[in-house]
Amino acid sequence: MLRGARANSRPTASRSAPIVLGLLAFLCAALLVPATSVAAVLHFGSPLRAHASLSTDDLSYRGIDTQVGNRVVHTSHFGADTALWNAGDRAPAAGDIAKVSLEGCAKAAKSGPRPLTQIHFQTLAPQAAGAVKVMLTSSAFDIPVCGQHGASAATVTTYKPYGLCIDRGDFVGFNDEGGFVEGFYRSGVPYEVIAHAHGTLNSFIAPDATGNGALLSPSVVAPAEGFVANRRRELTLRATLTTGGDSIPGCRHGIPR
């Protein structure tokens, strides 16, 4: 019996060798996989603790004065395409933006037409000299109108864009189309999505200049358009980022540059 036991032990050992080697190879491969491949759900952006008591009318542009009949009308900025993003809120990893929580609403002019409620979200990649490049823009969503159906500066609306890929270090921005209407929305619709806070809110305003591929540069400045850094302001936007296996396949490694 002892001889039989020893004889049988050799084939068993030879079969185990490939298994052990296979396990070692698997472990080595696992160690080589980048950390970003690990699935995770992360949040970044505004903590949404302060109400959105400021609007896009309160951006720090000098504005322009226009003679209208016998009076001078001050326009804070042009009612053109607008991009907003928090300078200190960058994506902690590559993936896709699965959800955006936005606090605030669109303010309607007194006795005026309904404000434009169509908005978008964008991913913005840092460039040289403080500029950002618009990488992707979401499909259109609607922001609630202040005072309608209980909407206010404290209202938080959740949006679920699809395919809004982002790379590590990029920003998520708010984008609107201005909504200019003469006599009612000369500076565009006041979107109440800004709060008093520590930090800096960047903005860029120009007609047809905030779409995919656009460069939003601090070198573009004018009294009523271009780039402005708005001190002690915050875009009331919080993003939910999915990474690795939790993100859609095309976004697992961010956006090809």
Residue, then its C-alpha position, 0 to 999 in steps of 0.5 A: m500500500l505504501r508503494g502504491a501511495r507513493a506511485n500515485s503521488r507523482p501523477t498528481a504532482s505533475r497535474s498540479a504544476p500547470i495549475v500553480l503556474g496558471l494561478l501565478a500568471f493570473l496574479c501577475a496579470a492582475l497586478l499589471v491592470p491599471a487602477t482605473s479599470v476597477a469599477a467605481v461610482l464617484h461624485f464630484g462638484s458642488p456639495l449643493r449646500a448653498h442655494a442657487s441665489l445668483s443667476t447668469d445675470d450676476l456674472s462678472y462682465r462689465g456690460i454695455d450701455t445702449q441708448v434705447g429711445n430717451r433712456v440708457v439701458h445697461t446690458s450685463h452681457f450678451g444673451a448668447d451661448t454660455a458655458l459655466w464650470n467650477a475651476g476647482d472641480r475636476a473629474p477624479a478618474a476617467g469614465d462617463i458622467a452617469k448623472v448630473s444633479l443641478e440646483g436652481c431654475a430659469k427665471a421668467a421675465k415679468s409679463g414676458p414670454r416663457p424663458l428658454t428652458q433648454i440646457h446641456f451639460q459638457t465635458l471640458a478638457p484643460q488646455a494651455a494658459g488656462a483655456v478649456k476645450v469642449m470635448l462633448t455636449s449632452s443632448a438637450f434637457d429642460i430646467p424648471v422655471c422658477g415659481q412654477h410647480g414649486a420650483s425655486a433656487a433650492t430645487v435639485t433636478t437630476y439629469k441622466p446624460y448618456g455617453l458623456c465621457i470624461d477623462r481624469g482632470d476634466f471639468v463638467g460644465f453647464n451650457d445654455e443657448g442664451g435665450f435672448v428676447e428683445g425687451f425681456y431677456r437682453s442678457g439672455v435668460p437668467y439661469e439661477v444656478i450659481a451660489h455664493a461660495h469659496g472658489t472660482l466659477n469660470s464663464f464663457i459667452a459668445p454666439d455659436a462658440t461653445g459647441n464641441g471642439a470650441l476653445l474657451s480661452p481667458s485670452v478672449v475678453a470683452p465687456a459683454e462676452g468672452f471669458v470671465a473668472n467669477r470670484r467667490r461663486e459656484l455652479t450648483l452642479r454635482a456630477t456622478l462618475t462611473t468608472g471601469g466596468d460600471s461605465i459604458p464601454g466607450c468611456r472606460h479610458g476617457i476620451p481619445r485626444 
